[in-house]
Amino acid sequence: MILPGTSWFWITAAMIAGAAVFLVPGQVKADWDYTYDDFSTKWAEGDSYLHSVFWPQGAFPPQEPYLYFLGTGSERELGFGGHHGEPAYLGYSFPTGPPQSSRAVSGSLQIDVRFLYDTGVTSSPSGYLLYSISADGVNWSGSDELQSGSQIIPIESVGGTCHIVFFGTEVLIDNLQVHLSAPPATIYVPDDFSNIQAAIDSSVDGDVVQVASGTYSSYGNRNIDFRGKAITVQSQNGPEQTIIDCTDHRGFYFRSGEGSDSVLRGFTIVGGRVRGSEIPPDGDSWSLNPAHPVGGGIFCEFSSPSIVNCVIRDCSAELGGGIASVGGSPKIIDCVIEQCTAGGLGSADSGGHGAGIGLIRGSEATIIDCAIRDNIAYVNSRGAGVYCRQSTALLVNCDISYNSARGSVSGGGLYCGGFGAGVVLENCLVSNNIAGAGGGIFAESFDHVRLTNCTVAGNRLSGSEASSSGGGIHSVGGDIVIRNSIVWDNDGTAFLLADSASGSPVLFSNIQGHYPGQGNIDADPLFASPATGDYHLQSAYGRYDARLDRWVKDDNYIYSPCIDAGDPQDPVGSEAFPNNSRINMGAYGGTTEASKSIGPLIFHVDRAGGNDFNTGLSRSNAFATIQRAVNETYTGDTVMVWPGVYQEQVSFGTRAITVQSADEAAVVRAPSGYAFSFSAAEDSRSVLRNFVIIDCGIGAVFCEGASPTLANLTMAGNQFGVVGIGGADPSITNCIFWNNEAGDLSQCRAYFSRLQQLGPLDAERGNISTDPLFADPDDRDYHLQSRYGRYSPGKETWVTDPLTSPCIDAGDPGVYPGRERTPHGGRVNMGAYGGTPSASMSGSQSWDDVNFAVRSNMMN
């Protein structure tokens, strides 16, 4: 297991929790082969389930780790770019796509590794590449380092899905090949055996019992026992077509220490009944006995099977009408537990606990992607939906709704209590449940409850004490913490907390009636349609509609206050773009169904292939003009301008955005005016970077009462360089001014830049006035000459010169050199190519030591 102190591990773990479907076993397939001899966009972004942001290879890097493509066609490689010691990451699950295998798979992954700036001069490469593997997506190996060359990594998984995550910086990968195999062995019902139990009895560990469509009842098809075998019992065509009719008996009974490799998949279990009301008290010993009135549909007695894609309906028992566990650790994944009851099958005043799911005596359940709904608990009971007594449960992406009680029930949706009890709910919806106290959740002494990104809404209270109870959450004497959650429109007090063991129980949450704590709000969350159970957040920028199975947009200016309101330190997870890099509150925050934010977006401009009627959201769908892209932006957006000559006059118009070249510096000319204008009080968040600006009839840049950031610009052959009036104070750094007829600067200052003439304080500001030694300015080649290497766009290769420009390694020493090739002096170049892969090289390799230190730290 990787140490929790590794920050990128927790980012990865949070994303994997949102993609827990990879844990679900599937159908048998013998062999899988994947060969990626080059990394196209589809393979890198489509097949990977986890990755850093993709960024144009030639652009100034983002303020976060990133991935980029280098080369074209069969020579294309995938590169990792780090950011201040944090590596880029890329994760795969094999087999890709929907889960394929329910049995153990094994094989190997082969990959070619090349370090970007490995010159062979030093023993250590400039970057590093680490990897971590997992057989289940939860438990991960330690990080191992890969060397340059072709590498082979063994992979295997007992659950059928192999996970691998790469972490690295200044390294390229290519030719990724994967081979997996799983020998099939299948027993068919009814072809090979007439009933399910007979097929199980003939099986051995690793076998698959596959059941054809139909309704199965009577002997051999009820009270079904796996007998401790690590096998998969699955339907051929899913739960809709394969029904176990229990006819007042139990459906399945796990009692022989089965583990997670004992898999039950794809059945509807109906009519399970276990009569009686006597359950041994907590302090008494427990004897294995099928007669215990526990688990009407499925009973896990000190056993830990995997229950996948099943529907448990209309089942009853004193404890766990649908599913019950006594001392086991079942995994319940992608299941529906509905219309089940707890109690009522024994004495007249029988209570019953956990009509949907009941957990007692140290059970440790994992419940993922499940719906627990419309279940009923009888009088004097607890947990109409889920009952967790002296046990623990992890619930992820679950819907616990419309569970109710006849009489005085605590915890309509969920009950947690007893010594050592603990429940963790992540991305869960707890809605429209009914109870006497804790309509949604009831927690009491000695328990440990954590809610992260949950929605608790529409829960109701019954009985005479409703006004003094917590309708959403009722907690007494427990340790409860609520984060990034919404508690709204519940009866009584939204969140009633007494004798809390936590000093800060609520953080970054929306609690109706307000609850003190960092980041908390009290505002209508603007649910999509609570009357129909849709608790997605309204957004004019995009909301997922589960009923229509597509994204829709709400009316203009409708925008839930819970969007981008979660803990800013939490990873944004799988939220759709744009997500503003901050997680939403509520059950869908951090998931693929999170409502969309205002931004930020990346717009693309390409004079060669763009069209102003396009969306601009990719190079293949780029705009043709810079102004069109700027007009489309909001605060925080980026405009990427691809190489070409653009003749236009661009106005930022108040926008706090970044406009930069995406590869080789784009050329902008404005023969009758200014190329770029800032005249609406823009501040330092308005950024112009990495352009060549030439042939402007009035000037390159105009600033009126504005203070934008102007970085790494080459302004040559204009009437004037930068003009500032009306108190303008632009931040001008790392620029080159050359042959501007009327002057370089008017009422503004430059730092660490090349000027035609130096004023009294310019030298102290790091400015110089020596010849920049452009490669060929007459042919618009403003690359800097270098004895160590200069990129020649005409030849599309690197060349050397007899001289080295004084503008190399002369930029602001406090600015990271970005993606400048090594060797460089650890200092950004002046001019339009500074900080990009096209920057001319110098003779120093001082950053090798830094990279070695970062790599060593990551390994530690």
N, C-alpha and C positions, 0 to 999 in steps of 0.2 A: 504494500500500500504506500502511495506517495505521501510524504509528510504534509499535514494540513497547512503548514506555514507557506507552502509554495502557492503564490497567488494565482498563477495561471491554471493550477490544478482545480481550484475552486470555481474559476470561470468555466472550465470544461465540465466539471461535475454538475453545475447548475444547468448548463445546456443539455447535458445528457438526461437529467431528470425530466426536462420538458419533452424529451424524445424517447420516453420509456417503452414505447411500442417495440423497440428493438429487442426487448427482453422476451417477447412473446414467441414461444415455439410454433413452428408451422408444419407444413407437410414435408415428406421425405423427398429428397432429390439426391442423386448419387454423386455428381461432380459439378464443380463450378470453376470456370476459368475466366480471368479478366486480364487483358493486356492493354495498357495505356502507353503506346510507343511515342505519343506526344500528348501534351495536355491542352486539349481544346477547352473552351470556356464551359461547354456542357459537362465534360467529364470532371473538371475541377470543382465547379460550383454545383452541378446537378447530382453527382454521385456522392460527394462528401456531405455528411450530415452536420458538420461542424467546421467552421473556418474563419480566419481573420478576414477583414475587408479586402476586396480586390481593388487594386489601384493601377492606373496606367503606368507602364514601366518607365516612361520618360519624364514623368511629372515629379515636382517637388513632393516629398513624401508627406503623408498625413501625420497627425499627432497621435498615432497609435500604431501597433504592429500591423503589417499588411502583407498581402500576397500579390505577385505580379507575374506576367508572362514575359519570357525573354526568347526572341527568335520567332520564326514563322514556320509553318508547314511541319515537315518531319523533324525539323531542328528545334521545335518549340520546347522550352523547358519551363518549369514552374519554380519561381523564386520566392524566398522567404526574406522579408525585411523587418528587422526589429525596430524598437523605439525606446531609447534610453534604458537599455538593459532588459526590456520585456520582449520575448520572442514572438514571432508569428506562429500560428498553429493551423493544422489541417487534420481533420479526423474522418476516418472511413469505418463503415460497418460492412463486413462481407459475410454472406452474400448481400449485395446492394438491393435496394428497393424493398418491397414487402418481405417479411420474414419467410424463409423457405424451408428450414430444416428443424425437425423436432428431436433429432438425435445428435450425438456427438459428431463434430466435424473436426478435421485436422488438415494441415497443409503448410504452405510456405508463402511468403511474400518476398519478392525480389525487387530491388530498386537501385537505380544508378544515382550516385551522389557526386556532385561537383561543387567545390567551394569557389565562390564568385571571383575572389581576388587572390587565389592561391598561385603565387608566382614561382614557387619552388625554392625561393631564396631562403625562407625560414622554415624551421621544422614544424611550426604550428600554422594551420590554415587561419584565414582571417575570420571565418565564421564557425558555426557549429550546427549540428542537427541531432536532436534527441528524439527518442520515441518511447511510448508507454503502451502496453497492450492489456486487454481485458477480455475475459471469456464471457462476461455477463453485462458489461456496460456500467457496473457499479464498483467492483473491486479491481484495482489497477496495479500493475507491476511498477517497480521502481523505474526511473528513467535511465535508459542506456544510450550511449553515444555512438553514432555511425561515422565511419571514416570515409574518405574519398574513394570512389570506385563502385563496383557492383557489390551489393550487400544482400544477404539472404536472412530473413527473419522467420523462425518457426512460429506458427499460430495454430490455436486449437480452441474449441469451446464445447462443453458438454451440452449447452443449451441451443447450439445451432447457429450462433452468430458471433463472429470474431470482431473485436473492436481494436483499432489502433489509432493513436494520435501522434502526429509529428510536431515538434517544436524546434524552431531554428531561426537563424539570422545570417544574412550574407551567404546563402547556400542555395543551390539549384538541385532539383530532382527531376528524373525522367525515367522512362521505360519501366513503369511500375507493373509488375506481373504477379498475379495471385492464382494459386491453385488450391482448391479445397475438395475434400471427398468425404462421403458418409455412406457406408455400405447399407443398402436397403434390406429390410427383412419385415415383411408385412403379412399379418394374418387377417383374413377377411370374414366379416359377419354380414349376412348368414351363409356365404358360400362355403367357408371352411368349417365353421361351427354355427349351430343354430341360435346360440345365445351368447351374450357378451361374457358372462362369467366363465363359460367353458373355454372361450378363446383366451382369456387371461390365464386360466389354469394351465394351458399348454404353452404359454409364452416363457421367454427367458429375458434377462436384462438386455435392454437395447431394442427389443422388438416393438413393432407398431401393430396395434389392433385397430383395424379400420372398419367402421360400421356404416353400412349402406343406409340410404334414406328409408324412413318408416317410423312407426310407433312400436316401441318395445315394452312389453309388460310381462307380468307373471314370473315364474321361477327362472332364475338365471339372468334376469334383466331388472332386478331390484335388490336392495341390500348388496350391491356389487362391491367386492373386496379385491383390492390390488394384490394382497398377500405379500406386501413388502417389496414388490418387484419394481425395478427402474424401467418402466415401459411407458409408452404413450398409447392411450385409448382415445381415438378421435373419430369424429364423424366424417363421412366422405363429402357431404354437401352442406355442412353448417347446421346451426341450432334450429333454423326455421323448418328444416325438413327431417330432423332426426330427434325424436321425442322419447324420453324415458318416462313412462306412465307408472308411477310408483304404487298406485292403487292402495293408498293408506299404509304403505311401508316406507322405509327410508330409501333414498336413491343410491348413494355411495357411502361406504364406510372404510376410512383409512385408519388402521389400528396397529400396523406392524413396523412403525418407524420409517415409513416412506419419506423420501427426500424430494427436493425440487425436480429431480429427474424422473419422478413419477408424475406423468402429465395427463390430465383429463381435459379434452378440448372439443368444443363444438357441439354441445348437446343442449336441448331444453329438458329440464327436469321438473315435472309437475306432479301434484297430488301426494307429495311426501308427508307422512304423518308418523310421529312417535308419541304415543300417549303416555300420560303420567305427569306428575308434578314434583316428585322427590329428587332433588339434586343434593349430593353431599355438601355440607357447609364448607367454607373456606379452610377451616382448620383441620378437617377430617381427611383421612387418606382416601385415595381414589383408586378404585379397581377397574380394570378394563372390562367393559360390559356393554354390549350393544343395546341393552334394555334401558340405559340411561335416556331420559326424555330430552335428548340433546341432538341438534342437527337434523331437522326434518328432511332437508334436501341432501346435504352432505355433512358428514361428521368426521372431523380430523382429531383423533384421539392420540395425543403425543406423536403426531405424524405431521409431515410438512410437504404435502404435494403441491404441484402447480395446477391451478384451475383456470382455464383459459377459454374465453369466448363462449361462455355458457350462459343460459337463461335459467334461473331458478324461480319458479312461479308457483304460487298457491301451495306452499309447504308450511308445516306447523310443527312446533315443539315447545317445550317449556323454556328452553334456552336455544337461541339461534334457529329460528324457524326456517330460514333459508340455508345458511351455512353456520356451523359451529366449530370452534376449536378449543380443545382442552390440552394445554401444555404443548401445542404444536406451533409451527411457523409456516403456515400455508402462504402461498403466493396466489392472489386472486386477481386476475388480469383480464380486462376487457369483458367483464361480465355484467349481466343485469339481474338484480335480485328484487323481485317485485311481488306485491299482493300476498306476502307471507305473514304469518302471525306468530306471536309468542304468548303462551299461556292459553287457558281455556280448554285444555284437553285433559285436565285432571279434576281436582275438586272444584266446587262451584266458585270459590274465591281465589282460585289459582291466579298468580300474577303473570310471570314470564318476563324474560329479558332478551333484548336483541331480536326483534322480529325479523329483521333482515340478516344481520350477522351478529353472532355472540362469541365473545372471546373471554376465557377465564383461565386461572391457574398458570400464569406465566407464559401465555401464548405470545408469539411475536409475529404478527401478521403484516404482510405487504399487500396493499390493495391499490391497484393502479387502473385508471381508465374505466371505472365501474359506475353504474347507475344503481342506486339503492333507493327505491321509490315505492310509494303506495303500500307500505307495510303497516301492520296494526299490532300494537301491544295492548294487553288487557290491564285490568285494574292493578294498582299498587306495584307497578313495574318500572323498569328503566330502559331507555334506549329503544325507541320504536324502530329506528333505522339501524344503528350500530351500538352494541353494548361492549364496553372494554373494562373488565374488572380484574385488577391485579395483573394486567397484561399490557402489552404495547402494540401499537399499530401505526404504520406509515400509510397514509392515504394521499395519493397523487392524482390529480385530474379526475376527481370523482364528483358525481352529482347525487347529493343526499336530499331528496325532496319529497314532499307530499306524504310523509310518514306521520301517523297519528296515534292517538291513544283513547281507549275507552276507560275513563276514570283518571285517577291522579298518577300521571306518569311523569318522571323527571327525564328530560332530554328527548324531545321529539325526534330530532335528527340523530343526535349522538350523545351517549353517556360515557364518562370516563371517571373512574374512582377506585379507591383501594390502594393499599401500600404497593409502591413500585409501579403503579399504572402510568402510562404515558401515551399520548397521541400526538402525532405530527400530521397536520393537514397542509398540503401545498396545492395551490391552484384548484381548490374545491369550491363547489357551490352548495350551500346549505340553505334551502329555501322552502317556504310554505309547509313547514312541519308544525305539529300541534302537540303541546304538552302542558301540564300544570305549572311547571317551572323549567326554564331553559327550553323554550320552544325550538330553538335551533340546536344549542349545545348546552349540556349540563356537566359541570366538572366540580368534583369535591375533594376533600382533604387527601393529602399525600400523593396527589397526581401531578403530572407534568404535561402541559398542553402547549403546543406551538401551532399558531396559524400564520402562514405566510401566503400572501396573494390569494386570499379567500374572499368570497362574497357570502354574507349571512343576511338574508333578506326575506321579508314577507312571512316570517314565522309568527305563529299565533299562540296565545295562552288560553287555557280553559280552567274552570274552577273558580272558587271564591277568592283565592289569594293572587289572582292574576295581576292586580295593580301593583303588588309589591315584589313581583318576580322579574327576572330578566327574560324578556321575550326573545332576544337574539342569542345572547350568551349569559349564562348564570354560573358564576364560579364562586365557590366557598372554600377558603383555606388552601387553595391549590397554587401551583406555580404555573401561571399562564402568561404568555407573551403573544401579542398580535402585531403583525407587521404587514404593511402594504395591502391592507384588507379594507373591505367595505362592510359596515354593519348598519343596515338601513331598513326603514319601514317594517319594524317588528313591533309586536304588542309590548305594553309595559315599558320598562327601562331597556334601552337598546343593549347595554352591556352592564350587568350588575356584578360588581366585584367586591367580595368581602374577605378580609384577612389574607390579602395577597402576599405571596412569598416573593414576588418580583417587585423591584423598585421602580421599573419603567415598563409597565405591562403593555402599553400601546404606543406604537411608533409608526409614523408615516401612514396613517390610516384615516379613513373617513367614517366617523362615528356620529350617528344622529344624536343630537342633544349635546354634542361635544364631549371629548375626553382629553384631559391634559396630556401632553407628551410631544416630543420633537416631531415636527412635520405633520401633525394631525390637523384635519380640517373637519368642518361640519357644513356640508353643502350637498344639495341634490345631485346624486351621481349621474342623473340622466340615463337611466337604464333604457335599453331599446324598447322592450315590451314586457314589463313584469307580469302583466295580466296573462300572458301566454308562456311565462317562464323563460323569457329571453333576457338575460342579465348582461349582455354585451353593452359596452359603453357607446353612446351616440357620438358620432364624429362626422363633421362635414368633409373630412379628408379620407374617410374610409372606415367601414365597420363590417365585420363578417356577419352574414345572415345565415344561420344554420338551417333555417327552413328552406331557403332558396339555394343553399350551398354555393354561395358566391358573395363577393364583396359589394356593398352598396354604400352610397354617400347620403348622409343626412342633410337637412336644409342648411343653407349658408349660415354661418356664425353659430351653429349648434355644436358644442364641443364640451364633453364631460370634464369637470374639474379634476377627475381622478386619472385622466390621461397624463403621463409624464409627472406623476405626483408621488411615486414610490420612493424608496430609499435611494438616493443618488449614488450610493456606494455599491449597490447591487448590480450585477450584470443584467443587461437587457434581455438576455436569453434568445429566444427564437422569434421575437416580435418582428412583424413585417416592416419593411422599409416604406416610408420614413418613420423612425421611432424616436428621434431626438436624443438618442443615447441615454434615455432614462426610462426605467421600467414603469408600467402602469400599475395603479392599485387594482385590486379585485381579482376574481378567479381566472381571468384570461391574461393578466399581466405576465409578461415573459414567455408567452406561448405564441403559436402561429395565428391564433385568433384574436390577439390583442388589437384593439382599435388603433388606428393610425394617428400619428402626430403631425404637427405642422412641418417638421423637417428634422434634420437637414437632408437636402437632396444634392446629387451631383448631376449637373447638366453638361452636355457635350456640344461643342461647336466644331464643325468640319466644313471648311469652304469647298473642299473637293467633292464630297458626297452628301452634304447636308441639305436640309430643306426647312424653311421656317414654319412649315405646317406640320413638321414632325413633333414628337413629344420631347425630344432632347435628352431622354434619360439613358441613352447609350450611344456609343459612337456610330453604330449601324443605323440609329434613328436620330441622328444629331440635327441640331439647327444649323443654318448656313451663316448666320450673323451673330456677332457677340451681343449686340444690343437686344436681339430677340431673346437670348438666353437670360440676360440680366433682367429683362422685364418679367420673366417667369419666376424669379427667385423670391425667397423669403429669408429672414435672418438666419445666418448659419450655413446657408447653401454655398456650394462651390460651382464655378463655371470652369470647365476644362476646355481649353482652346487647342485644337490639333494643328499640326504644322500647315503653313500656307501664308499667303499675303492677303490681309484684310484691309480694305479701304472703307473706313467708317469712322464716325465720331460717336463715342460711347459715353453715356451719362449713367453714373451709378444711381442717382436719384434716391438718396437716403438709405440705401440698402447696406446692411452690415454683412457683406458677403466676401468671398475670395474669388478673384478672377485670375487664373494662371494658365500658363502653357501646359499642355498635357504630355508633350514629348520634346522634340527639337523646338526651340523657342519660336513661337509664331511671330510674324512681322505685321505690324499695324501702321498704316500711313493715313494721314488726313490732310490732303493738299490745300484745303481751304479753311482749316480750323484746328481744333485740338483733337488729338486721338482719344484722350480720356478726360472727363470732367467730373469734378466733385464740387457741388454747389448747394448742397442741402444739409449742411452741418454733419456730414459723415465724420465718424471718429476712427480710432485705430483698428476697429473691427472690420472696416472696409479695406480690403487688401488687394493690391495689384502686384503681380509677381511674374518674373521670368518672361519678359517680352522684349523684342527689338522694336523700337518706335522710331520711324524715319519719315522724312519728307513732309513734315507737318507745316502748313502755311502760317500758322500763328504760334503754336507750341505743342510739345508732346503731351503735357499734363497741366490741367487748370484746376486750381483749388480756390474756392471762395468761401471763407468762413468755415472751412472743413479741415480735418486733421487725419487724412487716411494714412495707411501704411503702404509705402512704395519701396519694394525690395527687389534687388537683382534685375534692374532694367538697364538696357542699353539704349540710350537716346542719342541718335546721330543724324546729322544733316538736317536738323529742323531749324525753323526760325528762332525758336527759344526752347529751353528745356522744360523746367517746371516753374509755373507762375502761381504765386500766392497773393491773394488780396483779402481784405475784410477780416483780418485776424487769423488767416489760415496758418496752420502749423503742422504740415505733413511730416511724418516720420520717413526720411529718405535715407536708406542704407544700401550699401553694396552695389551701387549703381555706377555706370560709366556714361559720362557726358562727353560728346566728341563732335567737334565741328558744327555746333549750333550757332548760327550766324549772329544773332543778337545777344547771346549769352546763355548761361546754364541755369541760373537760379535768380528768382525775383521774390524778395520778401519771404524767403524760407532758407533753411539750412540743410546741408547733407552731412552724413557721417560715413566714414570708411568707404568713400567713393572717389572716382577719378573725375576731376574737374579740369576745364581748359586752363583756368587761372585760379590760384589760391588767394583767398582773402587773409586778413590778419590772424584769424583764429582757426582757419581750415586745417592746418597741419595738426593742431592739437585735437581736432575732431577725427583724426585718422585719415584725412583726405590726401590724395596725391595728384600730381599734374603731369607726370611723365607719360610718354607715348604708350598707349595700351597694347600696341603691337597686334592689331587685328590680323587675321589670316589673309583676308582679301576683301576689304570694305567696298571696293568698286563693284564687286560681284555679290554684295550683300552677305558676305561670310564674315560674321563678327565673332567667331571663335578666337580664342587667345592663343597666340603662338607659344609653343613649349618644346624644349629639348627632350622632355620625358614622355610626351604624347599629347596629340591634339586630334579631335575627331574631325574628319573631312567629309561633309555631307555630300559633296559631289562625287567622291570616290567610295562613300559608304564604308570607310575603314579608318583606322587610326594611323597617323603619320607623325613624324618628328620634324622639328624646325631647328635652325642654328641658334635661335634666340628664345628666351623665355619671358613672357609678358610680366611686367611688374604688378599687374592686377590679379595674378594667381596667388592664392593664400593671403590676400590683402583685405578681405572683408572683415566684418565685425567678428572679433575673436570669441564673442559670447554666443554666436550662432553656430549650431551644429552643421557640419558640412553636408548633411543630407545624404544623397546617394552619389556623391562624387566618387569616381573610381580611385582605387589606390594604385600607385602611391599618391598620397596627398599629405599636406602638412597639418591636418587636423583643424583646418581653418577654411571657411567658405571663400570661394573666388568672388571677385566683383563681376558684374555684368549679367547678361540675360541667361547664361548657362550655369551660373553658380548654384551649387546644391543639387544639380541634376547629373545623370550619367554621362551627359555630353560635356561636362566641365573638363577643361584641360588639366593635365596632371603635373605634379611637382615631384621633387626628389625625395621627400620625407615619407616614412612609413610609421609615424609615431602612433597611429591608432591600432597597430597590431597588438601592442601591450594591453590596450583597453579591451579589445575583443577577447584576448586570452583570459583576462580577469573576469569578464562577464560570463564566458563559457564555464570557467571553473566554478563560479558562484552558482550557476544553474545546476551543475552536476552535484554540488554539495546540497 
